[in-house]
Every structure is written in C-alpha cells, then in structure tokens.
Amino acid sequence: MIKRFVFGKPLETEAVLKKPEPSQGAIPWMERTEKGLSYVLEARDIVYGLGQNVRGINKRGWIYESSCNDEPNHLEDTHSLYGAHNFLLVSGDACFGLFVDTPGKVIFDVGYTHYDRMEISLEEQDFDLYVIDGETPEAIVREFRGLIGRSYLPPKWAFGFGQCRWSYMSADEVREVAKNCRENHIPLDMIYLDIDYMERYKDFTVNRETFPDFEELVEELRRQGIRLIPIIDGGVKVEEGYEVYEEGVKQNYFCKDAEGEDFVVGVWPGKCHFPDMLNDEARRWFGRKYKYLLDMGIEGFWNDMNEPAIFYSEKRLRKVFEKIDAYKTMNLDVNTFFEFQDLVSTLAKNPEDYRSFYHNYRGERIRHDKVHNLFGYYMTRSASEAFDELEPDKRILLYSRASYIGMHRYGGIWMGDNKSWWSHLLMNLKMLPSLNMCGFLYTGADLGGFGADTTEDLLLRWLALGIFTPLMRNHSAAGTRRQEPYAFDHTQTAADIIQIRYRLLPYIYSEYMKAALRNEMYARPLGFVWDDDEIARRVEDQIMIGESVMIAPVYEQNAAGRMVYLPESMKLLRFKNAQVTEETVLEKGHHYIDVPLDEVVLFIRKGHLLPLAAGGETVEQVDWNELELYYLEDGKKIVYELYDDDGTGKTVRLEENISRIEV
C-alpha cells in the first residue's frame, strides 16, 4: 500500500509516473516536525536506501545530505556524493519505505544527533511524501519501483568489459589499447573517451589533430566487436563561432543570472554556460546535439560534470582576484594567512553561486538551488528522449554521474571519482543494493580506483567484484599509474578473471533484465532474503546477485581469504583460469574460505541454478545455447528462467524471451 502526503506546493520532478491521490490524517510511523519528519529507531531497525552514499548498507549512525555534489573525496565523513536518492526503508518490528520527493536539499540524520532517532530536514517545506507499507523489504522495494517506473535497459553488449582512462589522447593510443587487449586475450567490448577527444573540451566536437579519422576509428573498432564511448559534459564553452554556443545564445537556451544575462561559470573549457535542462525546449535542443556523434557510428555515451560542477563563477573569480591583490601588502599572521589560503578553495562549488542563477521551468523563473538535484537527471533525460526520436528501435548505452530518482528510467550511473583504496572496493559492494532500491540497476564503480595509484592485487580483487556489476569498467585519472589489465606482471590472471564475466553473462543478463522488467533488485542485502536471520541481517560485506548467487569478495590487502557467513547450506564454486575447479557443499554457518589472487569464488543457493557459457572475447561471441549448469539440489525440481533477446531492440516482452531450464 502506498500513501501520498502533500506539503505546501511541491514542484513537479516527474520522479513518480502516476501519483496516488493525496492522503489525509496522520503520517504512518512518522511524526511531523517544524523542519520535516521524525521517527524513533528501535534497536532491531535497519535503515536501508539513500542510493549513492558513503558508509554501509545499513545507514544508521551518520548524517546524509541529499544534494548532488561534485565530490572526489569519498571519505567516511563525506555527507553527499553525486546523486540525490531520497528513498529509504526501515526494516525491524515495523517495515516501511519513505520517498521524499523534492528537488532541493534534504538532510537525513539517521541516528547521528540522537542514535535512536531519525530526523529528516528539508530546506524547502514543499514536498510530496510517499509512505509504502509492506510485509517484507523486497515487497516494499517492488511497490516503490512500480511507482517510479521501469529501470533503464542497456544494450546487451554494454554488459561486457570496458576500458577507460582520463584520457586516451589520440586515435593511435586507442588502437594500442584495443591491440593489447586482443593480443592478451582480454575480453573487451568498450573503450571510453574522456574529455581530451574533444576540440578544446567543447561538447559535440572532435579534435581532428589527434583523432583525424574518427569515423574510420569507430568503424575499425566496431569490426573488432568494440564500441567507442565518448564523454559529454554539462557546460557549453563560451566561444564565438562555436555552433552549440551560438545557437544556445540565439535561442535563449542557457541559464540566467539575476540580471537576466547568460550565467557564466568556469568548467573544463574555461568560461561556460549551462544549458537550461529544465526548459523543455532547451532540453530537446541539447539532446538532439548527440546526433553529431550518433551519425559517426557512436552507440553509447557517459554524461559527466552534471551536478552541475562549478570550478568558479565569473563574478566570484573577479572578487577573489581583488582580495588576493589586497593581501600583497599585508603581514600574514595566522588568521590572515588562513583567510588567504581559503580564498581559492571557496571558488569551486560555492553555495552562493548555486543561488545565483535561474531556470525557466514551465514558464516560471526558478532559482537553481531550489531545483539543483534535477540538473543531471534532466540532462540524461534530454539525451534519452533524443535517442527515442533519432534511434527509435535501438538501445543506446547511456549513464551519468549526477542523478535523481526518475533518471533511472533514462540511464544508469557510475559511482563517481573513487580512489584506489581498499576501503572503496568495499564501498562499491555496499552501494550496489542501495542504488538498486532506488531503481538504478545499471551501475558499477571505477574498477581499480579512479584517483591515486592502484596496486596489482587491488586491481585483481576489484575485478573479481566487478565481474558481477552490470557496468564493468576500469577507469583511472590523469597522472596516476597505468592500470589497464595488461599493465601488470600477471596479465593472464586479469584476463582469466574478466573471462569469468563472459562465462557468467547469460546469468547476469537474465537477472538484470528480469529485475528491470519486474521492478525487482539485481543486487540485494542478505537481510532481504533471510529477514528472520539476525546474523544475515547484519552482514555488510556479502550480497546476493540475482536469485541464485551470493558473493563475498576479498577486500583487504594481503588477505589470503576471508570469513563467510552462510544463512543456509550452499554450494561453493571456485574458478581458476576461468574454469570451475571446485564444487563443495558447505553447511549453514561461518566458514573461512581460501581465495588466492588468481581465483574467484561464489556461492549457489540451495534449490537454485547458475548457467555458465563457454565465454568469449566480446559479448557477441558468447553462446547462450550451450550452457553448463551448476546447482544445489533441495529435493525438488529446480526451474531457472533464462532470459535472452536480440540485445538491441527497445521493445521487450518478458515472457516471450524466457526459456525455462529444469533439472
């Protein structure tokens, strides 16, 4: 059951497709406060949800700000990342879900100020509140997902392995990546282009000095089964003669400052304007610009810097330069030195700047900070809606850095600028089910870590987790150690681990598509499956992938294995050299499992089945018809629903594409 409560005059976010009629009376479970809502947490309560955030699957004990934030430092004391996902689920003696639908900042104090109380505070008291009742956490998520609409369906090839770096600087370097992967038999379906493929960081351009034969490169890679995936940023460079800029100015499609002039900010190209993504006409205009690259044979994109990120505003930069000049003649004591030091750090992401520009939303002038969390969502929506028009019968790969609930219908997300830290490997695991609850199924982290220098053991362990995430991409920052799978001594081990992904593809694709089409989860906490097992409910480093498989990755340096908790008897499957080398039935309870760096283990539930293909070096090479079946009997007939389709069409019918495997 879903109840909707309306407070003030909420702005329409279009996160919810069909709104229930407003309810009257008291809000179930929650107490209305001056700033928002309050709930008394019981000792057994676990608080799930909030999508993309730091810390655990259980969100108790911290304070989270729902405000899309260009935040490269994913630390324990971080309060907000790139997404605003205002759904949470309380599971205890009471079981219910909450969705706070508002595009402004929301603060979720989940037992931080008072350990036994959850406080939800809103900057604006205009919001829709959805309260979802259900017998189990899974039932609540299913109801919520039905409310917000079906998750994005990527093309089948997008479930392959992708290689990225900021940046591959030329066509020759891209060819070298493809060559190294193919020569080392590392499966590969995508190579990503970061900002340096553009002409001076201008959206919808190609640098013809470094990529002179871009169209030929796209086709050449496609013949090898590899797609080229370019980045698109949220800011448009201010430059006379640049078509996108001149059209946007002429048509009045950019965000305005308080005086009604086009708002000027600094991003990658220097001075930029933000397209007004909340203006229907401007959004359609921007989306159709992707045609420039579609016409070159491009079949996928990743949207970035769309929180939107601000390096500086033109007005603030001017003020900072004036102040710096004044410091030249000062004796910088401890106070003035820190004031001086902080000057430049106040340029980026300054809250005052986000209060300094405006959108035209359905004919109404609205200050950006009041709708901040919609920008990335609507940018990705602009592309998706354009693809529906330009490529009506073809799935296009699309994912974003910033997001709000509702964007899950148009694209996926990656988990942002993580670091090459072991703690971030574990955070990757914990974030998966939280994002799934909010509708974001196509997701994954930068394997090996984006910032800082990775190590070979960290990369191998992260790949062993990444083979289970729908988006599987290795990505690293400029200036860091190269971390392509062939960049280390044990290239064959990396290739073998990635090969396991391609063996798992029939299962991964089946479980993803069934979850998307049935409004379910691909990655689940153990407590969703074993809600009456108090140990399982508290496990934070193991999750279910689909209906049959539990994973327990190694996430500590130099660990030769790890402890694993089995809520019921399961079959351990061990892979080495991409082959199954061990099948062992383990009873319910705690077990220490050896996991050498060159091996991968997973666990199959009793009464469930895992189909494995022979593998391949591209998704197109994987044979869905010749499968090895692994399962653990429970005395009953085991039925597995294998999903397969052409992998490209937008019209999908679940039952028509399912074949039933019985053992």
N, C-alpha and C positions, 0 to 999 in steps of 0.2 A: 504494500500500500504506500502511495506517495501523497503527501500533503504539501501544498504550497502556501506560504505565508508572504504577504506583500507588505513592505515597509516603505513609506514615502512614495516617491515616483521613480522606480528603477529605470535605468537606461537599458534599452534592449541590446543584449550582447549576441543573441542568436546562438547561445550555447545549447539551449533547450529547443528541440524541434516542435514539440506540441505541449503547451503549458496546461496543466490542470487548472481548473477554476480555483480561485483563492479560497483558503480555509479560514474559518473564524474560530475564536476561542483561544485557549492556552496552547502554547507550543509543546508538543510531547517531549518529555525528558529535559528540555532546556528552560532556563529562566532568562527572561528579557532583562537586560541591564541598560544603563544610560548610554554605554559605549557600544553595546552589541548583545552578546549572548554568554551564558554561563552554564556550566554543568559540573556536578560533583562526581569526581572519579572514584570508583571503588577499587579495592586492592587488585581484583582479578581483571579489571578492564585493560584491554589493549586498544590503542588508538592507531588505526591503520590509515594510510592515504597520504594526501598532500603532494602526491606526484613527485616532481623533481625537487629533491631536497637532500641536505646532508643528514648524517646520523642514521638511525636504524629503521628497520621495517616498522617497529613499534615507535611511535613518535613521542611518547611520554618523556617529560623531563627537559624539554627545550622550547624555545620560542621561535616561531617561523613567520617571516614577513612575506605575504603573497604579493610580490611586486617584481615584475620581470627586470632582471638586473644583469648587466654585463659584468660578471664576477668571475675572474680567472682563478681566484684563490678559494678553493673548495675546502675550507678548514672546519674543524669541529665547532668553532664559534661563528661560522657564517650563518646568516639568517635567511638569505634569499639567493636563489640562483636564477636561471633564465626563464623559468616557467611560472605561471600563476595557476595553480590547480587546487581550487577551493573545495575539494571533496575530502571528507574524512569519514571513517567508520569506527564506531565504538563496539567492541566485542567483549562482553562479560556476562554478568547476570542479565543485563539488558543488551539488546543488539539492535543498532540502528545506524543509518547513514545520514549525513548532512551535506548539502551543497549550498554554499553561499554565492549567489550569482550577482556579482558586481564587478565592474572593470577597474575600480580604484583599489588602493592598498587595503589589505586585510591582515590583521595580526592574529595568529593562532598561538596563544600561550597555553601549551599543553602540559600543565603541571610544572611550569618553570617558576613563576612567582609563588604559587602555592601548589605543592606537589599533588594534592588531592582535588585540585580544581582545574578545569579547562575554561579559559576565558577567550572569547572571540571578539575582537575590537575592530571597528570599521571607521575609516576616516570620513566616509560619507554614509549617512543613515538611510540611503535609498538603495534597497536591495530586495531581491527575491530569495527566500529561504525555502529549500526543499528538504523535507524530513521523510526518510524512507524507512519503513518498518519491514522486517523480515525475520524468518526463523533462523537463518544462518548468514554468515558474512557473504558467501557466494550468492545466495538469493538476493541480498541487498545490492551487490555489485551488478547483478543481472538486471535488476529493476532500474538502477541508475543508468546503466549503459543503454537500456531501451529508451530512456528519457532523452538522452543526448545524441542518439543516432549511431549508425554503424561506423566502425573504425575503418580507416583508410586501407585500401587493398593495393599493395605494390605489385609490379610485375614479378613473375617467378624468378627471373634472373637476378633480381635485387636481393635474393636470399643467398647469393654467392659471396665470395670474399672480395673485399675492396681494399685497394692500397692508395694511401694519400700522404701528402706532406705539404707543409707551407714552406716553399712551394716547389713544384716541378717547373723549372724556369724556361724550358724550351721543348719543342716537339721532339728533339733528339733525346732529351732526358726522359720524356715519357716513353719513347720507344725502348730505351735502355731498361726501364722498369719492367715493361712487358717481356722483353728478351730474357732478362734474368729470371723472371718467374717461370717462363716457359722452359728454359734450359734446365732449371732445377726442379721441374715438375711440381711447382707450387700452384695449386688451383687459383684461378683469378678470373673474375667477371667484370670488375670495375677498376678504373684508375680515375682518381679525383683531381681536379684542377682547383687550386686555391687562387688567391687574388692576382697573382702575377701573370696569369694568362691574358689578362685584360690590357687594353691600352691605357696606361696611367690610371689604373683602378676604376675605370668607367664601366658601369653596368652595360651589358649588351654590346660590348666591343671585344675585339680580339687583337692582341699585339702581333701585328704582321711581321715584325722584325724577328721575333723569337718563335712564332707559330705561323710561318709564311704559307704553309699548305694545310691549314687547319681542317678544311673539309676532307682532304685526302687522308689526313691522320685519323679522323673519325672513322672513315670507311675502312682504312687499313686495319685498325684495331678491331673493328666490328667483324672483319673476316676471321680474326683470331678468337672471336667469341668474347671480346672485351668492349665494354661501353665506357665512353669518356663522360665524366660527370662534372660540370663546371659549377662554381660558386656564384651566387648573386647576393649583393649587399643591399642594405636598406636605405642608403643615401645616394643621391644623384649629384655628381660633380657639377659645380658651377663653372661653366666654360662656354664662351661664345663659340658657335659653330658646332657644338655637340648636340645632335638632334634630340636626344631624350631631354636634355636640359631645356632647349629652346621650345620644344613642344609643351613641356610642363609649365613653363612660364606663360606662354601664349594662352594656354587653356585654363590657367589658374588652378593647376592641379597640385600645388605644393602647400604645405602647412604654413600658416601665417604667424607673424609676431604680433605684439599688442597693437602696433600701429597699422596692421594690415599688410605689411610687406612680407615677402617670402623669407621665412626664418632661415638664418644661416648658421650652420654648425660645422665643426671640423670632424671628419672621419677619415678613412683611408686616403682618399684623393686630395685631402685638404678641405677647402670650403665646399659644402654640400647643402642641398635642400632635401627635406623629407617629403616624398610623395604622400599625399593625404589619403592613407589607406582606408579611412573611414568614410570617405566620399565615394559613393557608388560609381560615379563616372570616372574619377581618378583611379580607382582600384581596377576598373575594367581596362583603362588605358595602360596602366603599368603591366597588368597581366598579359596583355597582347604583345608586349615587348619581348616576351620569351620566344616569340615566333622567330626572331632573328637567329637564335641558336637551334631551335627545332628544325628550321629549314636547312641547317648544316648537318642534320642527322643526329643531333643530340637527343637522348631519350631519358634524361634524368638531371635533376638539379638539387643543390642544397642551398637554402636561404640562411644568411648569416647577418650578424650585427643588427638584428631587427627587434631589439628590446624597446626602443632603438638605442644603440650605443651612441654616446656623445663624447668625443675627445675634448671638445671645448665648444662654447658658443662664441660667435664673433664679438659680441658685446662684453662677455666676461673676459675674453682674452685681452681685449683692449684695457680693461680695468687692471688686470694683473700686471701688464707691462708698465702701466703708470705707477703702480705701487712698488714694483721692483726698482724702478728708477729712483724712487724716494729713499730706498734703503742704501743707496750708494754712499751717502754721506753720514750714515748712522754708525754709532758704536754698537755692534750687535751683541747685546748681553743675552743671557739665557732665554729671556722672554721674547725679545725681538728676533733672535735667531730662529726660534721655533716658528714664530709667525712667518718669517721669511721662507723657511723651509716648507711650510704648509701651503704657501701661496699656489704653487704649481699643482700640488696634489688636489686642490679644490676645483681644478678646471674640469676634470673628467667626471661625468655622471652627477653633476651638481644638481641638487633638488630644485634650486631656483630656476635653472634652465628648463627643467621639465614643466615648470609652471609658467613658462614664458612664451609658449607657442600654442596654436589653436588648430582645431579641426572643424571642417564643415560636415556635420553628421546629420543627415536627413534634414538639411536646411537650417540647422541650429549651430551656432558658434559655440564650441565646447573646448575648454582648456585641457591641454594634453594630460596633465597629471590625473584628471578625473576619469580618463579612459585609457590610461597608459598601458594596461595589460592586454589591450586588444590589438596593438600595432602589429606584432609579429604574426598573430593569428590571422589578421586580415591581409597581411602581405602574402602569406602562404595560400590563403583562400583566393587571392587575386590570380595567382598562377594556376591553381587547380581549376578554377572556373574558366580560365582561358584555355586550358587543355581540353576541357569538355567541349569547347567550341572548335578548337583547332585540330584536336585529335580525338574525335568523339568515340572511336572504337578501340582506343589503345591506352593501356595503363602507362603512365609516366612516373618514374621514380621521383619523389619529392619529399624532402624533410627540412626541418627548420631548427634554429637554435632557440628562439623565443616562442612561447605558445601560451594559450589559454584553453580551457576546456571548450570544446567546439571545433578547435582546429584539428582535433584527432580525425575528423571526417575527411580532411583535405590532404593530410600528410603526416609523416612521422616526425620524430625529433631525435637528435643525438644528444648525449648527456653533457656536452659542452667541453670547456677547456680544462680538463682534469690534468693531473700531474703523473709522472712516472713514479708513483708511490705505491707501496703495497696496500696501504690503507684505502687507496682509491680503487684498487681491484675489488676489495670487499664492498665498498660503497656502490660500485657498479652492480653487484649482485643484489644489494638491498633495495636499490632504486627500481629494479625491474618490476616487481609486483605492485609497488606504489604507483608507478606510471600506468600499468595495465588497468588498475582500478578506475583511472580517470580516462580510459579509452585509448591511451597511447600504447599500441601493441608493437608498431614498427619502431624499435628503438634499440640503442646499444651505445657503449662508450667507446672512446678512442683507445683501442687496444694497444697496450704497451705504455700508454700515457701520452698526453699531448705536450705538456711542458716538462722541463727538466730532462735529465739523461736517463734513459732506461738501462736495464741490465738484461742479459740474455735469459737468465732464469725468470725474471719478472715477465718478460715478453712471452715466454713459453707457458707460464702459468696463466697469463691473461688470455692467450689464445685458447687454452683449454677451457676457459669460461666462455670466451667469445664464440666458440663453435655452437653454442646454444642460444645466442641472442639473435633475434631476427635481422637486425642490422649488424653486420660483422665487418668492421673497418679498422685498419691500422692507420693511425694518423699521428704526426709529430710536428712540433713547432720549428720555425726557423732558428738556427743557432744551436739546436740540440743534436745529440748523437744520432746518426742514421739508424733507423730501426726497422727497415724492411726485413722480411723473414730471411732473406739471403745475406743480410749484413753481418751475421754472426757465424761462429765456428760450426754450430750444429744445425746447418741449413736443412738437412734431411729430416731432423726431428720436427722442425717447424712445418715443413711440407707435409709430414705424416699427420700432424695434429689438424692442419687445415683440411687434409684429405678426409679425416673423420667427419668433418662438417658435411662434406659432399655425400658421404655414405648415409648421414642422418637426414638428408634433405627430404625424402618422402615423408618422414615423421614430422619434421619441423614445419614443412609447408602445410601438411594436413592439419596439424594442431593450430597453426596460426589462422588458417582460413576458417576452420570450424569455430574458433574463438571469436573471430571478427564477425562472422555471419550469424552466430548465435548469441552475440552480446555477452561472451564469457571472457575468461582470462587465459592467456597463454602461459604466464608465469605466476605462480601462486605461493603464498606463505604456507608452511606446513599446517599452521593453525586453521587454514581454510578447509583442509581435508580431514584433519584429526582434531576437531574443535573440543572434543572431550578428553584429550590427552594434554595435560598441563605442561609436560616437557616439550611436546611438539609445538605448543602454542608459543613457547618462549625461545625456540630455536631461531637464530638470526643469520646463520651462515650456511643454510641449506634451503633450497626451494624446489618446488615441483615445476617441471617443464612439460606442459601438456598433461594428458591424463595418465601416462604410463611411467614417466621417468622422474626420478629425484636426482638432483646434482648436489655435490658437496665439494666445491673446488678448494684447492690449497691456496692460501693467500698470505702465507708467512715465508719470509726469506729463509733459505736453508732448511726448511722443513722437508723431511723425507716422506711425510704422510700426515694424517690428521685423525682426530676422533670424529666419528659419525654417529648420529642417533637415528635408529630405525624405529618408526612408530608401529611397524608391523614387520613380519618376515618379508624379505626382499631378495631379489637376485642381483648380485654384483656382476657387472660386465666390465672386463678390463680390456683396453685396447693398447696394442703396441705395434708400431709400423703400420698403423691404420687397420690392423686386423684384430679380431676378437681372440684373445689368448687365454681368457679365464671366464668361466661361468660358475659362480659359487652362491649357494643359497645361505643367507645369514638370518638368524632369528631376531626377533624384536629386541631392542636394547642398544647399549653403547658398544661400539667396536672401534678399535684402532685399525686404520687401513693404510697400508704402504702405497704411496703414489710417487714413483720415480719421475723425474722431469720429462722423460720421454714416453710416459704413459698417461692415459686418460681413463678414469673410472666413472661409471654411472650406475644407478640402481633402478631396477624394474619392479613395479608394484605387483603384488600377488593378484592374479586374475586379469592381468593386463599384458599387452603385446607391444613390441618395438620392431618395426620393419626397417631393415638396412639395405641400401642399394650397394652396388659394386663401387660407386664413386665415379670420378671423372675430373677433368681439369677445368671444365665450365659446367654451369647448371644444365646447359643444353645437352651435355654428354651423359647426364645421369639417366639411367634406365629405371623407370618406375615399375616395369613389368616383371623384372627378375629380382626378387627380394629374398633376403634371408630373414627368417622370423625368430625372434628371441622373446621368450615369455616365461612366466612363472605360474604354474597351474594352481588352481584353488578348488579342484574337484568339479568345476562347472565348465560349460563351453565358453571359450573366450572369443569375443567378437570385437574386431577392430575396424573402425571406419576410416578407410584410406581415401583422402581427397586428392583429386588431380583435375586440372583443367588445362586450357591452352596457355595459361600463364600471362596472357596479354590482354584479353578482352575485358571490358568493364562490366558487361552483363554476366553475372554469375548466378547460377542456381545450385544451391547446396546439394539437394538430393540427387540431381542429375549427374553430379560429379563425384559421388561417393560410391566406392565399391567396398563390400564387406568381406573382410578376411576372417575365417572361422577356424579355430583349432580346438 
